[in-house]
Amino acid sequence: MMKSTRLAGLLLSSLLMCSGAFAADNVIKPTRGTIDSVNDSSIQVTTRQGEKLDVKLTDQTKINSVTKGQISDIKADSFIGTAAVPQADGTLKALEVHVFAPSLRGSGEGFNPFESADGKINTMTNGTVGKLVNSHGRTLTVKYHDAEKTVVVPDDVPVVLLAPGDRSLLKPGVKIVLFATKDDKGQLAARGIAAGKEGVAPPM
């Protein structure tokens, strides 16, 4: 009975993923904001909604820099991530594209529900660019594990470059996208931080 129930759950999850609808507890929900202050063990952040957060930094906190890129940085065999909106024809329309440095290849590989900056649930696809057509922006396939998606990247979509960083990037005024979990005391702890350089606001 338990086996059949689990199978039914897996089938339902697959159907939800294919239809563009997602279970709320599976959604990746980053926190977007600006650093107010930093100390050795935490950062203080004001979210885009005006909420003040105190977030713990740990030895496991991964920090990446975000710098401005351009559409020509999206090449065949690039490892990218893209927040995107599912289209009626089954393709994805990119809201942004982040191109990973070679040393970050494989980060977060897969296709997942993702809360966009406007609060809507869209998608995040991390994978390797396969076929790429350069015409009125980019149309490309993004391969992940044993699957792939077709992504349309309009000319005006922001493109950024992600590279490994360190805590020196965390300064007051820096705009970040934060991925956090709660520790056993209920304190927010940063699992990953994408920090903008030279005034860049991470678009993901």
N, C-alpha and C positions, 0 to 999 in steps of 0.2 A: 504494500500500500504506500509506504513511504517512498519507494522507488518511483512508482507511477506518479505520485504527487510532485516529486522533484522534476520528473520529466515534463509534466504539464507546465511547471513553472518556467523551465528552460524554453519550452516552445512558446509560451506567452511572451517571454523576454525577447525572443527572436522576432516575433511578430511585431512587437512594439518598436523594436529597432528599425525594422524594415519600413514601417509606416511613418516613421518620423516622430512617433509619440514615445515618451520615455517615462519610466517609473521615477517618481520624485527623489527617492533615496539613492538613485544611481547617478544623479546629475552632479557634474563637477561645478562647484560654485566658488570661483576665485573672489578675493576681496581686492578691490581697486581703490587706490588712494594716494595720499602724499605723506611722506615722512615728516613728522614734527620734530622729533628728537631721537637720539640714539645713545645707548650706553653699552657696557660690555656684555650685558645679558639680555637686552630687549630693545625693541624699537616702539616708539609711540607714533600712531598713524591716525590721520583723519581720513575717513572714507569719502567717496564721492557724494554720499548721502549726508555727510556731516557728522557721522558717528566717530567718537574717539575710542581707539583701541590700544591696548597694551599687549604686545606680542613678544613672546619669549624667543630668543635665539638659542640654538643648541649646536653641538658639534656636528649634528646631522643636517643642519639647515643648508640647502644647496642654493647658491646665489648665482644668477646669470645676468650678464649685461645685455641691454637692449639698445641697439644703435639703428639709425635710419638706414634703410636699404632702398632698393629700386626694383622694378619688376624684372629687369634683366638679371637680377641675382637668382631668380628661379630658373634652374637649369635641369636638364635630364640628369637623374641620379642624385639630385639634391635631396637631403632629408629635411622635410618641412612639417610645419603644423599649420592648420588653417581652421579658424572659426568660420562656420558657414551656415547658410540657410538652405534646407532641402527644397528642391524645385519639383513641380508637378511631373516633369519628365524623368525624374530619378537622379538628375545631376545635383551638385551642390554649388551654390553661389557664394563665393568667398566674401567674408566681411573684413578679413585681414589675412596676411600670410607672414609667418615667421620662419626664417631659414636658419636651421641649426648649424653651428660650426661642426666640422668633421668629428671632433672629439665628443660631441653630444649626440651623434647618430644613434638612433634607437630609443631616445628619450620619449617615454609615454606612448610608444607605438600602439596604434589602434584607432578605433572609431567609437566615440562616446558622446552622450548627451552633455551639453555645456551651456551654462547660463551666460548669455551675452551681457554686454554693458547696459543694455536697455531693460534687462530683467527677463527677456524672453528666452525660452529654452530652444536652442538651436543645436549645432553639432560641433565637435572638435575631431579632426582627423589628423593623425600624425603618421607619416609614412614616407616612402621613397618615391620621388617623381619618376614616372615611366615615360609614356608617350606624352609629347608636349607640342602643341600647335601655337605658333606665334601669329595671331591675327586678332586685332581689336582686343588687346589684352593677352591673356593666356588661357588656353583650355588644356588641362592636363589630367593624367591619371595619377592617383596617389595609391601606391601599393602598401598594404600593411598585412603582416602575417600571410594568410592564404586568401586574402580578399583585396578588392580595390574599389575606389570611388573615382568618378569623373568630376572634376572641379573646374568651374568657370571663374576666372579671376579678372574682373573688369579693370580697365586702365587706372581708375581712380582709387583702387583699394590700397590701403597702406601696407607697405612691406617693410619688415624690420629684420635685423640680423641678431641672433642669439649666440652668445659666447660665454664660456665659463668666467665667472667673476669671483669677487671676495668681499669681505665686509667693508673695504674702503669705498665701495659704491654706495653704501648706506649713509646718506647725509640728509640733514634737514632740507626740505624743498624738493627732494627727488621723488618722482612719481613711480609707483610700483604696482605690480600685480602680485598678490600674495596668496599662497596656498597654505592653509593652516589646519591643524588638528587641535583637539583639546586633550591636555594631559590628564592624569588621574585625579588632579585637583580642580579640573575645570578651566585651567589656564590655557589660553591660546598659545600654541607653539608653531613657529614657522617651519613648514616642511620644505617649501621652496619659495624663492623670491626672484621675480624678474624686475630688475631695476633699470630705469631709463638713464642713459648717459647724454650729456650735452643738451639737456632740456627735453629729450624724447619722452613722450608718454606712451608706455607699452599699450598697443591697440587691442590686444587679445582680451 
